[in-house]
């Protein structure tokens, strides 16, 4: 698949008419978690659980993050995903980012996260998010971007990204320097180097 230009990706506010699309994105994002129901031939419960999860998550989002921004990710004007972002006073919290399966692996997630992190770095704020402990692909994605685990409750891992220098960030050093140093030290310690 060809990479996507950052100029082709934008985010617009979600509206009431977007709910069917948001449910479709939710089902695609959570399919891996509830696929065993389908594999067991229980399609009715599969759809019921997905609907319950969608409603429960949105109730938590709307009640706990009252000033969050709920957005539709567009590629050349076509809706392809969702971004829920809470720009609170002391941090940027990515509540949820999800793309439809056909659009994954094309660099779109990186484009969006780079934009969020650029704004946070300019404001000298960290970016935080939760990753499901069983979602190894998402964990690796954020790890490559320089996010590091902060805590875990056995279901989700809280990850954090903070860049102390917007100037360094803007010159192409996306991964925070202290993260790079820690990871190099860890690698060297693991390989027995002094």
C-alpha positions as CSV (number, residue, x, y, z in Angstrom):
1,X,0.0,0.0,0.0
2,X,1.1,3.5,-0.8
3,X,1.9,5.9,2.0
4,X,-0.5,8.8,2.6
5,X,0.4,12.5,2.3
6,X,-0.3,14.5,5.5
7,X,-2.1,17.0,3.3
8,X,-4.8,14.4,2.5
9,X,-5.6,13.8,6.2
10,X,-7.8,16.1,8.3
11,X,-10.2,15.8,11.2
12,X,-13.6,17.4,11.5
13,X,-15.9,17.5,14.5
14,X,-18.3,14.5,14.8
15,X,-22.0,15.2,14.7
16,X,-25.2,13.4,15.5
17,X,-25.4,12.1,11.9
18,X,-22.0,10.4,12.3
19,X,-23.2,7.8,14.8
20,X,-23.8,4.9,12.3
21,X,-20.2,5.5,11.0
22,X,-18.8,5.7,14.6
23,X,-20.5,2.4,15.4
24,X,-18.9,0.8,12.3
25,X,-15.5,2.1,13.4
26,X,-16.1,0.8,16.9
27,X,-17.0,-2.6,15.6
28,X,-13.9,-2.8,13.5
29,X,-11.7,-1.6,16.3
30,X,-13.0,-4.1,18.9
31,X,-13.6,-7.1,16.6
32,X,-10.4,-8.8,17.7
33,X,-11.7,-8.8,21.3
34,X,-15.1,-10.3,20.6
35,X,-14.3,-12.5,17.6
36,X,-14.4,-15.7,19.8
37,X,-18.2,-15.2,20.0
38,X,-18.4,-15.2,16.2
39,X,-16.1,-18.2,16.0
40,X,-18.4,-20.1,18.3
41,X,-21.4,-19.3,16.1
42,X,-22.9,-16.8,18.5
43,X,-23.5,-13.9,16.1
44,X,-26.4,-12.5,18.0
45,X,-24.3,-12.0,21.2
46,X,-21.4,-10.7,19.2
47,X,-23.5,-7.8,17.9
48,X,-25.2,-7.3,21.3
49,X,-21.9,-7.0,23.1
50,X,-20.4,-4.6,20.6
51,X,-23.5,-2.4,20.9
52,X,-23.3,-2.5,24.7
53,X,-19.6,-1.7,24.6
54,X,-20.1,1.2,22.2
55,X,-22.8,2.7,24.5
56,X,-20.8,2.2,27.7
57,X,-17.7,3.7,26.3
58,X,-19.5,6.8,25.0
59,X,-21.3,7.2,28.2
60,X,-18.0,7.2,30.1
61,X,-16.4,9.6,27.5
62,X,-19.3,12.1,27.6
63,X,-19.6,12.1,31.4
64,X,-15.9,12.0,32.3
65,X,-14.4,14.1,29.6
66,X,-16.9,17.0,29.2
67,X,-14.6,19.2,27.1
68,X,-13.1,16.5,24.9
69,X,-13.2,16.9,21.2
70,X,-14.8,14.1,19.2
71,X,-13.6,14.0,15.6
72,X,-14.0,12.1,12.4
73,X,-10.7,11.3,10.6
74,X,-11.0,12.1,6.9
75,X,-8.8,10.9,4.0
76,X,-9.3,13.1,0.9
77,X,-12.7,13.9,2.4
78,X,-13.8,10.3,3.0
79,X,-14.5,9.3,6.7
80,X,-12.1,6.6,7.7
81,X,-11.8,6.7,11.5
82,X,-12.4,8.5,14.7
83,X,-10.3,10.6,17.1
84,X,-11.4,11.4,20.6
85,X,-9.0,13.9,22.3
86,X,-9.2,15.6,25.7
87,X,-7.0,18.7,25.7
88,X,-7.0,19.1,29.5
89,X,-5.0,21.7,31.4
90,X,-1.9,19.6,32.1
91,X,-1.9,17.1,29.3
92,X,-3.3,15.9,26.0
93,X,-5.2,12.7,26.6
94,X,-6.0,10.6,23.5
95,X,-9.2,8.9,24.6
96,X,-9.5,6.9,21.4
97,X,-8.0,6.7,17.9
98,X,-9.3,4.1,15.4
99,X,-9.2,3.6,11.7
100,X,-11.2,1.3,9.5
101,X,-9.1,-1.8,8.7
102,X,-8.6,-0.9,5.0
103,X,-6.8,2.3,6.0
104,X,-4.5,0.8,8.6
105,X,-0.8,0.4,7.9
106,X,-0.6,3.4,5.6
107,X,1.0,5.9,8.0
108,X,-2.3,7.7,8.8
109,X,-2.1,6.9,12.5
110,X,1.4,8.3,12.6
111,X,0.4,11.5,10.8
112,X,-2.4,12.1,13.4
113,X,-0.2,11.3,16.4
114,X,2.6,13.5,15.0
115,X,0.1,16.4,14.8
116,X,-1.1,15.8,18.3
117,X,2.4,15.5,19.7
118,X,3.6,18.6,17.8
119,X,0.9,20.7,19.4
120,X,1.6,19.2,22.8
121,X,5.4,19.8,22.4
122,X,4.8,23.4,21.4
123,X,2.7,23.9,24.6
124,X,5.3,21.9,26.7
125,X,2.6,19.3,27.6
126,X,2.7,15.5,27.7
127,X,0.4,13.2,25.6
128,X,-1.1,10.2,27.4
129,X,-3.3,7.3,26.3
130,X,-4.3,3.9,27.4
131,X,-3.6,0.7,25.4
132,X,-5.4,-2.6,26.0
133,X,-2.9,-5.1,27.5
134,X,-3.8,-7.6,24.8
135,X,-3.3,-5.2,21.9
136,X,0.4,-5.8,21.2
137,X,0.3,-4.1,17.8
138,X,-1.0,-0.8,19.3
139,X,1.6,-1.0,22.1
140,X,4.4,-1.4,19.6
141,X,3.0,1.5,17.5
142,X,3.1,3.9,20.4
143,X,6.4,2.5,21.7
144,X,8.0,3.3,18.3
145,X,6.7,6.9,18.6
146,X,8.5,7.3,21.9
147,X,5.6,6.6,24.3
148,X,6.6,4.8,27.5
149,X,4.5,2.8,29.9
150,X,3.7,4.6,33.1
151,X,1.3,2.2,34.9
152,X,-0.9,-0.8,34.3
153,X,-4.1,-2.1,35.8
154,X,-3.8,-5.6,34.2
155,X,-6.3,-4.5,31.5
156,X,-4.9,-1.3,30.2
157,X,-1.4,0.3,30.1
158,X,-1.1,4.0,30.6
159,X,1.5,5.3,28.2
160,X,3.1,8.8,28.1
161,X,5.0,10.9,25.6
162,X,6.7,14.2,26.5
163,X,9.2,16.2,24.4
164,X,11.1,18.9,26.4
165,X,12.2,20.8,23.3
166,X,9.8,21.8,20.5
167,X,12.8,23.0,18.5
168,X,14.4,19.5,18.5
169,X,11.0,18.0,17.8
170,X,10.5,20.3,14.8
171,X,14.0,19.5,13.5
172,X,13.0,15.8,13.1
173,X,13.7,14.3,16.5
174,X,10.3,12.9,17.3
175,X,11.3,10.5,20.0
176,X,12.1,12.4,23.2
177,X,15.9,12.5,23.9
178,X,15.6,11.1,27.4
179,X,13.6,8.1,26.0
180,X,16.3,7.5,23.4
181,X,19.0,7.6,26.0
182,X,17.1,5.2,28.4
183,X,16.4,2.7,25.6
184,X,20.0,2.7,24.5
185,X,21.2,2.2,28.1
186,X,18.7,-0.7,28.4
187,X,19.9,-2.2,25.2
188,X,23.6,-1.9,26.2
189,X,22.8,-3.4,29.6
190,X,21.0,-6.3,28.0
191,X,23.9,-7.0,25.6
192,X,26.4,-7.0,28.4
193,X,28.2,-3.8,27.1
194,X,29.8,-1.6,29.7
